[in-house]
Amino acid sequence: MLLAGCGDTQSAGSVDVPSSLPDIANDTGSVAAAPATPMVCDIPPFGDVPSSPPQAAAQVVAPWVDTHPELFSGMWWDGSTEEFVFPSVSVDRAAALIVGELPVDLSYRVELVQRSASDLEALQIRASELDNVGFQGSGRRVWDATVEINLAVLNQPSIDAIAEAFETDLDGICVTGADPSDVVPEGPQPTAGAGWRLLADQTGKGEPYTAQVAFSGAEYELLWTSLDLGGERPAVNFDVEIVVHFGAVYSGSCPEIRLDDVVIDQASGSVVAAIVQLGGERICTSDANPRSYLVAIDRSILPAPPFTVSAYPDCSWCSTVQVAP
């Protein structure tokens, strides 16, 4: 159901049943059978909104909605119609409460949903207790009163486990996660690739988003010392190789990164590290921790100078090295 109005009693009594909810006749009507598997979350229907909610009204409406978690799933602003939207488990009760307690000039509508904020909270608690599904977090989609469950990888075992855990409530959840075909496979750190070999891989060393180059033994020794790398320096033949440091970055909660390759692009004149994040789609903390990858690269495969060396592709904030002719 959809209730459209501007806060006056007359318009608050006008109810329209849209075709998108054919199985719901009224607040106590029947609901379509629950799905057999969890729905993959769709994109929110907000689009490009032309306006923001009036702040004075929002400061009244938002906390007011929070005091009725058993009635509303939340509140959102529809910028395309410039209305506050109140998803509620009871259109009639919500309409009466809005008319009686909120400003009379409020532009709003009420939409019927199947779960309140209290119901969504209960679903979130159950989601947080899931095991062996790669659970990353959850959020409430107030506009359709569902809980979005975020998974590292949206694979079939995880989907099946969620279907079993929420067997009678699958219409109240949706799932997101990385496509298994897009997930970087687990595996050890490569020690070499086409035209390059790994000299050092040490966490907590160097500066994130940086690159340095050594063209001689003296520069190599200085670079090793400045990075405070541990252990003995591997031998490098500077007649046929150069040394490049890629300053990588990782989140403290998602430390599983790996240098998979060194990408040499002759056309654009660039040397860039291919540093990947393992573990699928993750919700990671924003702390930036350094990790140093030191590699020896064959001079024969380098672009003709001038060329650029960078730890990350298309990184406007990275510190790069411009190698002159």
C-alpha positions in Angstrom: 0.0 0.0 0.0 1.0 3.6 -0.6 -0.3 6.5 1.3 0.2 9.9 -0.2 -0.4 13.2 1.6 0.9 16.4 3.0 0.1 15.8 6.6 -3.6 16.8 6.6 -6.3 14.5 7.8 -8.2 14.4 4.6 -5.2 13.3 2.4 -4.0 10.9 5.1 -7.2 8.9 4.5 -6.5 8.4 0.8 -4.9 4.9 0.2 -3.8 3.5 -3.1 -2.8 -0.1 -3.7 -0.1 -0.2 -6.4 0.3 -3.1 -8.8 3.7 -3.9 -7.4 2.1 -5.4 -4.3 -0.7 -7.5 -5.7 -0.7 -10.0 -2.8 -1.3 -7.5 -0.1 -4.9 -6.3 0.2 -4.6 -4.6 3.6 -2.6 -4.5 6.8 -3.6 -8.0 7.6 -3.7 -9.4 4.1 -2.0 -12.5 2.7 1.6 -12.5 1.6 3.2 -14.4 -1.2 5.1 -17.6 -0.3 8.7 -17.1 1.0 11.4 -17.6 -1.6 13.5 -20.8 -1.5 16.8 -19.1 -1.8 18.0 -15.6 -0.6 17.6 -12.8 -3.0 20.7 -11.0 -4.4 20.4 -7.4 -3.3 19.3 -5.0 -6.0 20.3 -1.3 -6.3 18.4 1.1 -4.1 15.6 2.8 -6.1 16.8 6.4 -5.3 18.4 7.4 -8.6 19.5 11.0 -9.0 17.6 12.9 -6.4 17.2 16.7 -7.1 17.0 17.8 -3.5 17.9 17.1 0.1 15.4 16.9 2.9 14.7 20.2 4.8 17.0 20.0 7.8 14.6 21.4 10.3 12.0 18.8 9.4 14.6 16.0 9.2 15.8 16.8 12.7 12.3 16.2 14.0 11.3 13.3 11.8 14.4 11.1 12.2 14.4 10.8 16.0 10.6 10.5 16.1 10.7 7.5 13.8 13.3 5.9 16.0 10.9 6.0 19.0 8.5 3.6 17.1 10.7 0.7 16.1 7.8 -1.7 16.3 5.8 0.3 13.7 8.3 1.7 11.1 11.3 0.0 9.4 12.9 3.5 9.3 12.5 6.6 7.2 14.0 7.9 3.9 13.8 11.0 1.8 12.5 10.7 -1.8 14.2 13.6 -3.5 12.3 13.0 -6.8 9.0 13.8 -5.1 10.4 15.8 -2.2 8.6 13.6 0.4 9.6 11.8 3.6 8.8 8.2 3.1 7.6 6.1 6.1 7.8 2.3 5.5 5.5 0.8 8.1 3.9 -2.5 9.0 0.5 -0.8 9.4 -0.5 2.0 7.1 -3.5 2.9 9.2 -1.7 3.1 12.5 1.2 5.0 10.9 -1.1 7.5 9.3 -2.9 8.3 12.5 0.3 8.7 14.4 1.9 11.0 11.8 -1.1 13.2 11.7 -1.3 13.4 15.4 2.3 13.9 16.3 4.2 15.4 13.3 4.0 18.9 11.7 0.8 19.4 9.7 2.7 20.8 6.7 5.0 17.8 6.4 5.2 16.3 2.9 5.2 12.5 3.2 3.9 9.2 2.2 3.5 5.9 4.0 4.4 2.6 2.3 3.4 -0.9 3.6 6.3 -3.2 4.4 6.4 -6.6 6.1 9.0 -5.9 8.8 9.6 -3.2 11.4 12.9 -1.9 12.7 12.6 -4.3 15.6 12.1 -7.2 13.2 15.2 -6.1 11.2 17.3 -5.8 14.3 16.4 -9.4 15.2 17.4 -10.5 11.7 20.7 -8.7 12.0 21.5 -10.4 15.3 20.9 -13.8 13.6 23.0 -12.8 10.7 25.9 -11.9 12.9 25.8 -15.4 14.4 26.3 -17.1 11.0 29.3 -19.4 10.8 31.4 -20.5 7.8 29.7 -18.2 5.2 32.3 -15.4 5.0 30.0 -13.0 6.9 31.3 -9.4 6.6 28.5 -7.4 8.0 24.9 -6.4 7.5 22.7 -3.3 7.0 19.1 -2.4 7.1 17.4 -1.4 3.8 14.6 0.7 5.3 12.9 1.3 2.0 11.9 -2.4 1.5 12.4 -3.5 5.1 15.0 -6.2 4.4 18.4 -6.9 5.9 21.4 -6.8 3.5 23.9 -9.5 4.4 27.4 -8.9 3.1 29.5 -11.9 2.2 33.1 -12.1 1.2 32.2 -14.4 -1.8 28.7 -15.0 -3.1 29.3 -18.7 -3.6 26.8 -21.6 -3.6 27.8 -23.1 -0.2 27.3 -19.7 1.5 23.9 -19.1 -0.2 22.8 -22.6 0.8 23.8 -22.0 4.4 21.9 -18.8 4.6 18.8 -20.4 3.0 18.9 -23.0 5.7 19.5 -20.5 8.6 16.7 -18.1 7.4 14.4 -20.8 6.0 11.1 -19.0 7.1 12.4 -15.4 6.7 14.2 -15.4 3.3 11.8 -12.7 2.1 13.4 -10.4 4.8 17.0 -10.7 3.6 19.1 -10.2 0.6 22.8 -11.0 0.0 25.8 -9.3 -1.6 29.3 -10.5 -2.2 32.0 -10.9 -4.8 31.3 -13.0 -7.8 33.4 -16.2 -7.4 34.8 -15.8 -10.9 36.2 -12.4 -9.9 37.8 -13.5 -6.7 41.6 -13.7 -6.7 42.6 -17.3 -5.9 44.5 -18.0 -2.7 48.1 -19.0 -3.1 51.7 -18.2 -2.0 53.6 -15.0 -2.9 55.3 -15.5 -6.3 59.0 -15.2 -6.1 59.5 -14.4 -9.8 57.6 -13.5 -13.0 58.3 -12.7 -16.6 61.4 -10.5 -16.5 61.4 -9.9 -12.7 62.3 -11.6 -9.4 61.4 -10.8 -5.8 64.2 -9.6 -3.6 62.3 -8.7 -0.4 58.7 -8.8 0.9 58.5 -7.2 4.4 55.5 -5.8 6.3 55.8 -2.6 8.3 58.5 -1.2 6.1 58.6 1.8 3.7 55.8 4.2 2.9 52.4 3.2 1.4 51.7 4.4 -2.2 55.3 5.1 -3.1 57.9 3.8 -5.5 61.7 4.1 -5.7 64.3 2.9 -8.2 68.0 1.9 -7.8 70.2 1.8 -10.9 73.5 0.9 -9.2 74.9 -1.0 -6.3 75.4 2.1 -4.2 71.7 3.2 -4.8 70.5 -0.3 -4.0 72.4 -0.3 -0.7 71.0 3.2 0.2 67.5 2.1 -0.7 67.7 -1.1 1.4 69.0 1.0 4.4 66.4 3.7 4.0 63.6 1.2 4.0 65.1 -0.5 7.1 64.8 -3.9 5.5 65.9 -6.9 7.5 68.2 -9.7 6.4 70.9 -9.8 3.8 70.6 -8.0 0.5 70.2 -10.4 -2.4 72.8 -10.0 -5.2 71.8 -7.9 -8.2 73.7 -7.6 -11.5 73.1 -4.0 -12.4 74.6 -4.5 -15.9 71.3 -6.3 -16.8 68.9 -5.4 -14.0 67.5 -2.5 -12.0 65.9 -2.6 -8.5 62.4 -1.2 -7.9 60.7 -0.7 -4.6 56.9 -0.8 -4.6 55.4 0.7 -1.4 52.2 -1.3 -0.9 49.4 -0.6 1.6 47.0 -2.9 3.5 44.3 -2.6 6.1 45.0 -4.0 9.5 41.8 -6.0 9.3 42.5 -7.2 5.7 46.3 -7.9 5.6 46.1 -10.6 2.9 47.7 -8.8 -0.1 50.0 -10.2 -2.7 52.3 -9.0 -5.4 51.2 -11.1 -8.4 53.1 -9.4 -11.2 55.0 -6.4 -12.5 53.2 -5.0 -15.5 55.4 -3.4 -18.1 53.5 -1.3 -20.7 55.7 -0.3 -23.5 53.0 1.9 -25.2 52.3 4.1 -22.2 55.8 3.9 -20.8 54.9 2.6 -17.4 56.1 0.0 -14.8 53.4 -0.8 -12.3 52.9 -3.4 -9.6 50.0 -5.8 -9.7 49.1 -5.9 -6.0 45.9 -7.9 -5.3 43.6 -8.2 -2.2 42.8 -11.8 -1.3 39.7 -13.0 0.4 36.9 -11.7 -1.8 34.7 -8.7 -1.1 35.7 -7.4 2.4 34.7 -4.7 4.8 38.1 -3.4 5.9 39.2 -0.8 8.4 40.7 2.4 6.8 44.1 2.2 8.5 47.0 2.3 6.0 49.8 0.0 6.9 53.0 -0.2 4.8 54.4 -3.3 3.1 57.6 -3.2 0.9 58.0 -5.3 -2.2 61.6 -5.1 -3.7 62.1 -6.5 -7.1 64.9 -6.8 -9.7 63.7 -6.2 -13.2 65.5 -7.0 -16.4 66.6 -3.9 -18.2 65.8 -5.5 -21.6 62.0 -5.4 -20.9 61.8 -1.9 -19.6 60.1 0.8 -21.7 62.4 3.3 -23.5 62.9 6.3 -21.2 61.2 8.4 -20.2 58.9 6.0 -18.3 57.0 6.1 -15.0 57.2 3.7 -12.1 54.3 3.4 -9.7 53.0 1.0 -7.0 49.4 1.2 -8.2 47.8 1.9 -11.6 45.8 5.1 -12.1 46.7 6.4 -8.7 46.6 10.2 -8.6 47.8 10.3 -4.9 50.7 7.9 -5.4 54.3 9.0 -5.3 55.8 7.9 -8.6 59.3 7.9 -10.2 59.8 9.5 -13.5 62.8 7.8 -15.2 64.5 10.3 -17.6 66.3 9.4 -20.8 
